Each structure stands twice: as C-alpha cells, then as structure tokens.
Amino acid sequence: MPDWVTRHARPALGMSPADLAAYVVLVSRSNAQGLTRPPYPLIAWEAGMSETTAAAAVKRLLGWGLVEVVEPGRQNHATVYRLVDRPDLPPVPDRPLSKSERRARTRRSQTPASWESGDAASAQAPNSRPQAPSTRVSGLPESGSEVDTEVDTTQVAVAQRALGVRADRTPDAGYLDAPTPAQVTLLQDLHILSGLGIPGTDRVDGWARLTSRDATALVALYQRDMDRGGGYAGPWAGDDDYDALSAEGQRWADAAMAPQDLI
C-alpha cells in the first residue's frame, strides 16, 4: 500500500479499517497500469467483511477520488477500476495528543513559571543569596520522583512487548521489515475486540505481508475507531470470539479496558 494512503489520505479523509481493507484488495489485484476489477463478493471475502460493507467502502473510495471507474460492470463482468496516483486530498489534520502527551502537558501547565518561583523566593527571603537557575526541564519529573519514572518505563516496556520491539532497538529499526508475529497477533486481537468477529485466514495472511510500518499504522487505526465507539464492543468470556483471543487479548476483554489503555 502506498505511503501516502496511511500518512495523508487516511487521516485527511477519516478512512475506516473497512475502507483501508477494500483499498488493499484493489491494490493487490491491480496490474502495472493500475487497473483492477475484483467484484464485491471477492473484495468482501479477501477483506473479511460483508458484501454490503465492501460495496459501501468502494463507493467511498470512488467519492474520495482514490479510484475511478474505467468500465462500468455488466452481467458476468465486474466493474473495472483505475487506482488514482496521488489524488487531490484535503490537508492532514493535527494528530490528537496521546494520553502520555496530555499528561505531560498538564504537568507543564502546573509547573510554576521561573519568574513566579523567583518572586516567591524573594518575598520569603529578601536578603538571601541568589540561587543558580535550575537546569531541570519544565514538565519533567524530578530525579527523585520514582512514581513518574516507573509509569513511563512501564508504558514503554508494554508498547515494546505488544509490537515485538526489542529494548535495544531504535523505534525506526526494522520499520520496513515484515511485521513481527506479535504485531499480527495484536491486529487479530484488536479486530476481535472491535466487535468485527474472528478475522479470516486471508485477512491474517494479508497482515503478515504488510510492512512493520503499515502494521503499526493499522494498529493505531483500530485503536482510534475503538476509541470513537464510546464503549467496549468485543466478546466476553464464553463467546466463541473470546476463545480466539490471545491470552493478552482475553485479559483486555476481561477488563473491558478503554482502547487507549491497550498498549
């Protein structure tokens, strides 16, 4: 899938997982000229959705100008589409702040400005010797604050475990490699926890053929849509879908955690 789809089109157009999945099928079945003609039943099968959902997704792709009709469908002949290379798109919106970023902003807003703390010190001890300016960065925990340090470390460790990233690797290392087994498992869990059912084998195989970067973007997309849902829509213990979750996914289901707390 082209980089501009996940980096620009997805956030600018508000594309859903169904829209992306349908687009991936169209891309995977296109020729060198960008022509593709999978019928709705095939798109639905390979994308792991109903034909109604697949048809609606393709219509949205057409409306956004990501694909165009070259030859309308007729009896025994599916519609021929052309993938539009770099279509005109609206500007990319600002990325919403994550929970950790919102917490850091709150801490910074609660930290007194240097002139305020200086005035307070002068008022309390007018004859005291001036102190050297602090080298502490505003908004960060003091070196002796063990609580904040533990929270940040835990968040990093959990994220690394969820995405299969070793602690000694930089965030960009292996970004264009195939996704790790942990990433594919995480996508399966998020698909089920989103209330979309157990993903089909073809869909899971498609995830395994993504790059690590695209898999990470798809994880974020699932979490965004779960966050917009306003409540837990996944399975509960005793459901067939629940048994298909990994041990970690079952823990999330048991806790019915908010999407932003999953990783």
C-alpha positions in Angstrom: 0.0 0.0 0.0 1.5 3.4 -0.9 2.9 5.5 1.9 0.6 8.5 1.2 -2.5 6.4 1.9 -1.7 5.8 5.5 0.2 9.1 6.1 -2.1 11.5 4.3 -5.3 10.0 2.9 -6.3 8.0 6.0 -6.2 10.9 8.5 -7.3 13.6 6.0 -10.4 11.6 4.8 -11.1 9.7 8.0 -10.8 6.3 6.3 -12.1 3.4 8.4 -10.5 -0.1 8.6 -13.1 -1.3 6.1 -12.0 1.5 3.6 -8.4 0.6 4.0 -9.1 -3.2 3.7 -11.1 -2.7 0.5 -8.3 -0.4 -0.9 -5.7 -3.1 -0.1 -7.7 -5.7 -2.1 -8.0 -3.3 -5.1 -4.2 -2.6 -5.0 -3.3 -6.2 -4.5 -5.3 -7.2 -7.7 -4.2 -4.3 -9.9 -1.9 -4.6 -12.9 1.0 -2.4 -13.9 -1.4 0.3 -15.3 -3.3 0.5 -12.0 -6.4 -1.3 -13.4 -8.2 -3.7 -11.2 -11.6 -5.5 -11.4 -12.4 -7.6 -8.3 -16.2 -7.9 -7.8 -17.8 -7.1 -4.5 -18.0 -10.7 -3.3 -14.3 -11.1 -3.8 -13.5 -7.8 -2.1 -15.7 -8.9 0.8 -14.0 -12.3 1.1 -10.4 -11.1 1.0 -11.1 -8.0 3.2 -13.1 -10.0 5.8 -16.3 -8.1 5.6 -19.8 -8.4 4.2 -20.7 -7.6 0.6 -22.7 -4.6 1.8 -19.8 -3.2 3.7 -17.4 -3.8 0.8 -19.8 -2.1 -1.6 -20.1 0.9 0.7 -16.3 1.1 1.2 -15.7 1.1 -2.6 -18.3 3.8 -3.1 -16.5 5.9 -0.5 -13.1 5.3 -2.3 -14.7 6.5 -5.5 -16.2 9.5 -3.8 -12.8 10.5 -2.4 -11.2 10.1 -5.8 -8.8 7.4 -4.7 -10.1 5.1 -7.5 -12.2 5.8 -10.6 -14.4 3.7 -12.8 -13.0 2.9 -16.2 -15.7 0.4 -17.4 -19.0 0.0 -15.6 -19.9 -3.5 -14.6 -22.5 -5.5 -16.5 -23.8 -9.1 -16.5 -20.9 -11.5 -15.9 -18.4 -8.7 -16.0 -17.2 -6.8 -12.9 -16.6 -3.1 -12.9 -13.1 -2.1 -14.0 -11.4 0.5 -11.7 -8.2 2.5 -12.0 -6.2 3.4 -8.9 -5.6 7.2 -8.9 -1.9 8.0 -8.2 -1.6 10.9 -5.7 -5.1 12.4 -5.9 -6.0 15.8 -4.6 -6.6 15.4 -0.9 -7.6 17.8 1.9 -4.9 18.9 4.4 -3.8 16.4 7.1 -5.4 17.3 10.4 -3.3 17.7 13.5 -2.6 14.4 15.3 -4.6 14.1 18.6 -2.4 14.1 21.7 -1.8 10.7 23.3 -2.6 10.1 26.9 1.0 10.4 27.9 1.4 13.7 25.9 -1.8 15.1 27.6 -0.4 14.1 31.0 3.0 15.8 30.2 1.2 19.0 29.0 -0.8 19.0 32.3 2.3 18.7 34.3 3.9 21.5 32.4 0.9 23.7 33.0 1.0 23.0 36.7 4.7 23.9 37.0 5.2 27.5 38.2 7.0 29.8 35.8 10.5 30.7 36.7 9.6 34.4 37.4 6.8 33.3 39.7 9.0 31.0 41.7 11.8 33.7 41.8 9.4 36.3 43.1 8.1 33.9 45.8 11.6 33.2 46.9 12.5 36.9 47.0 9.4 37.6 49.1 10.2 34.9 51.6 13.9 35.7 51.9 14.8 39.2 50.6 18.3 39.1 52.0 19.2 35.6 50.8 21.9 34.9 48.3 20.5 34.4 44.7 20.4 30.8 43.7 21.7 29.5 40.4 19.0 28.9 37.8 17.5 25.4 37.8 18.6 23.1 35.0 15.5 20.9 35.3 13.3 20.9 32.2 9.8 22.2 33.0 7.2 19.5 33.0 9.6 16.5 33.6 9.7 14.6 36.9 12.4 15.4 39.4 15.3 12.9 39.6 13.9 11.6 42.9 10.4 11.1 41.6 10.2 7.3 41.4 6.4 7.2 40.6 6.6 9.1 37.3 9.7 7.2 36.2 8.0 3.9 36.9 4.9 4.8 34.9 6.9 6.0 31.8 9.1 2.9 31.9 6.2 0.6 32.2 4.4 2.2 29.2 7.5 1.9 27.0 8.0 -1.8 28.0 4.4 -2.7 27.4 4.4 -1.0 24.0 7.6 -2.8 23.0 6.2 -6.1 24.1 3.0 -5.5 22.2 4.8 -4.5 19.0 7.6 -7.1 19.3 10.3 -4.4 19.5 13.4 -5.3 21.5 14.5 -2.8 24.1 17.9 -2.3 22.4 16.4 -1.3 19.1 15.6 2.3 18.0 11.9 3.0 17.1 12.8 3.2 13.4 14.9 -0.1 13.3 13.3 -2.7 11.1 10.4 -0.4 10.2 10.2 -1.6 6.6 10.7 -5.2 7.6 7.8 -7.7 7.7 5.6 -7.3 10.8 6.6 -9.3 13.8 4.3 -12.2 14.9 3.4 -10.1 17.9 2.1 -7.3 15.6 0.0 -9.8 13.7 -1.4 -11.3 16.9 -2.2 -7.8 18.2 -4.1 -7.0 15.0 -6.1 -10.2 15.3 -7.0 -9.2 18.9 -7.9 -5.7 18.0 -10.1 -6.9 15.2 -12.0 -9.2 17.6 -12.1 -6.6 20.4 -13.6 -4.1 17.9 -16.6 -6.4 17.5 -15.7 -7.3 14.0 -15.5 -11.1 14.6 -12.7 -13.5 14.1 -10.6 -12.4 11.1 -10.4 -14.9 8.2 -7.2 -16.6 7.2 -6.8 -14.5 4.0 -7.1 -11.3 6.1 -4.4 -12.5 8.6 -2.2 -13.6 5.7 -2.6 -10.1 4.3 -1.5 -8.5 7.6 1.6 -10.8 7.5 2.5 -9.3 4.1 2.4 -5.7 5.3 5.5 -3.8 6.3 6.1 -3.2 10.0 5.3 0.5 9.4 1.9 -0.3 7.8 1.1 -2.8 10.5 1.8 -0.2 13.2 -0.4 2.3 11.3 -3.2 -0.2 11.1 -2.9 -0.9 14.9 -3.3 2.8 15.5 -6.4 2.9 13.2 -8.1 0.1 15.0 -7.5 1.8 18.4 -8.8 5.2 17.0 -12.0 3.6 15.8 -12.4 1.7 19.1 -11.9 5.0 21.0 -14.7 6.6 18.9 -17.0 3.8 19.6 -17.7 5.0 23.1 -17.7 1.6 24.8 -16.4 -1.9 24.7 -17.9 -3.9 21.8 -15.9 -7.0 21.9 -16.6 -10.5 23.1 -17.0 -11.7 26.7 -15.8 -15.0 28.4 -17.8 -17.9 27.0 -18.2 -16.4 23.5 -16.6 -18.2 20.5 -14.7 -15.0 19.6 -13.3 -14.7 23.1 -11.7 -18.1 22.8 -9.9 -16.9 19.6 -8.2 -14.1 21.5 -4.6 -14.4 22.7 -4.0 -14.6 26.5 -3.3 -10.8 26.5 -6.4 -10.2 24.4 -8.5 -12.1 26.8 -7.1 -10.0 29.7 -8.2 -6.9 27.8 -11.7 -8.4 27.2 -12.0 -9.3 30.9 -11.1 -5.8 32.0 -13.1 -4.2 29.2 -10.3 -1.6 29.1 -10.5 1.7 27.3 -8.9 1.5 23.8 -6.2 4.0 24.7 -5.0 1.7 27.5 -4.5 -1.4 25.4 -0.8 -0.7 24.7 
